[in-house]
Amino acid sequence: MLRITDFKLYSSLKTVLTIEEIHIDEGTFIHIQGKNSTGKSLFLKSLCGQYKNYSGSLLYRRKKLS
């Protein structure tokens, strides 16, 4: 399970994405859609640890993502 709370993604000192709270159960497929330069790729990079300019909590199977 992926749990995201109080997440804010920053790019060039500007907030590009805000997620208050979301829970995604294991085996669930999600679709991420948006216009260019809205933070989709940066969000995915933050989940796998390639992008660190965010605040909030990312938990996968109750362990903090780093």
C-alpha positions as CSV (number, residue, x, y, z in Angstrom):
1,M,0.0,0.0,0.0
2,L,1.2,3.5,-0.8
3,R,0.1,6.3,1.5
4,I,0.9,9.9,0.8
5,T,0.0,12.7,3.2
6,D,0.6,16.5,3.2
7,F,2.7,16.2,0.1
8,K,4.0,19.3,-1.7
9,L,6.3,19.1,-4.7
10,Y,8.5,22.1,-5.5
11,S,10.2,23.2,-8.7
12,S,12.3,26.4,-8.8
13,L,10.9,27.5,-5.4
14,K,7.3,27.2,-6.7
15,T,4.8,24.6,-5.6
16,V,3.8,22.5,-8.6
17,L,1.7,19.7,-7.0
18,T,-0.1,19.3,-3.7
19,I,-1.7,16.1,-2.3
20,E,-3.4,16.3,1.0
21,E,-3.9,12.6,1.4
22,I,-4.2,9.5,-0.8
23,H,-4.1,5.8,-0.2
24,I,-3.4,3.4,-3.0
25,D,-3.9,-0.3,-2.3
26,E,-1.5,-2.9,-3.6
27,G,-2.6,-4.2,-7.0
28,T,-4.5,-1.0,-7.8
29,F,-3.7,0.8,-11.1
30,I,-3.9,4.6,-11.3
31,H,-3.8,7.0,-14.1
32,I,-1.8,10.3,-13.8
33,Q,-2.9,12.9,-16.2
34,G,-2.2,16.6,-16.7
35,K,-0.9,19.3,-18.9
36,N,2.8,19.9,-19.6
37,S,4.9,21.2,-16.7
38,T,2.4,20.2,-14.0
39,G,4.8,18.0,-12.1
40,K,3.7,14.5,-13.2
41,S,7.3,13.3,-14.0
42,L,8.7,15.0,-10.9
43,F,6.1,13.2,-8.8
44,L,7.0,9.8,-10.1
45,K,10.7,10.6,-9.7
46,S,10.1,11.6,-6.0
47,L,8.4,8.2,-5.4
48,C,11.5,6.3,-6.6
49,G,14.0,8.7,-4.9
50,Q,15.4,10.5,-7.9
51,Y,13.9,13.9,-6.9
52,K,14.1,15.2,-3.3
53,N,12.6,18.7,-3.5
54,Y,9.3,17.9,-1.7
55,S,7.8,17.9,1.7
56,G,5.3,15.6,3.3
57,S,5.1,11.9,4.0
58,L,5.5,9.0,1.5
59,L,5.0,5.6,3.0
60,Y,5.2,2.3,1.1
61,R,4.1,-0.8,3.1
62,R,4.4,1.4,6.2
63,K,8.0,2.3,5.5
64,K,9.2,5.8,4.7
65,L,10.4,6.2,1.1
66,S,13.8,8.0,1.0
